[in-house]
Amino acid sequence: SGLAAVGMLALTADDVVLINGRRGMLKPVATGLAGRVPRRALSGVELGKGKLVAPLRLSWADGSEWELNVPRAEAKKAQALLAQLTAA
């Protein structure tokens, strides 16, 4: 898997989508699709603690993982997204 300076995580009704991005003048700009996995394949999610960035790890049924660093300013958005993701 590759690394992007900026990544954006999105949820659809059926999928978890990871989008590569770059820093824009006011907000990140999407540059392409990095990954798309069915939500049902999610086997674990963990949002760690950090002063400047918090590590976010998504584990998949096939043994793969996505790891992202969530900036402190985006921590509440990440927690809301994870609540949606883990809701049954």
WOZISUL-V901492 format. One record per residue. N is the residue number from 0. RES is the residue in one small letter. PHI is phi as a letter, one per 20 degrees, with the letter a starting at -180 (none if undefined). Layout:
[[N:RES:PHI] [N:RES:PHI]]
This chain:
[[0:s:none] [1:g:e] [2:l:d] [3:a:c] [4:a:f] [5:v:c] [6:g:c] [7:m:c] [8:l:d] [9:a:c] [10:l:d] [11:t:d] [12:a:g] [13:d:d] [14:d:c] [15:v:d] [16:v:c] [17:l:d] [18:i:d] [19:n:f] [20:g:b] [21:r:b] [22:r:f] [23:g:d] [24:m:f] [25:l:d] [26:k:b] [27:p:f] [28:v:d] [29:a:f] [30:t:c] [31:g:r] [32:l:e] [33:a:e] [34:g:a] [35:r:b] [36:v:c] [37:p:g] [38:r:g] [39:r:f] [40:a:e] [41:l:f] [42:s:d] [43:g:a] [44:v:b] [45:e:b] [46:l:d] [47:g:e] [48:k:d] [49:g:a] [50:k:f] [51:l:d] [52:v:c] [53:a:d] [54:p:f] [55:l:d] [56:r:c] [57:l:d] [58:s:d] [59:w:d] [60:a:g] [61:d:e] [62:g:n] [63:s:f] [64:e:c] [65:w:d] [66:e:c] [67:l:c] [68:n:d] [69:v:e] [70:p:f] [71:r:g] [72:a:f] [73:e:d] [74:a:f] [75:k:f] [76:k:f] [77:a:f] [78:q:f] [79:a:f] [80:l:f] [81:l:f] [82:a:f] [83:q:f] [84:l:f] [85:t:e] [86:a:f] [87:a:e]]
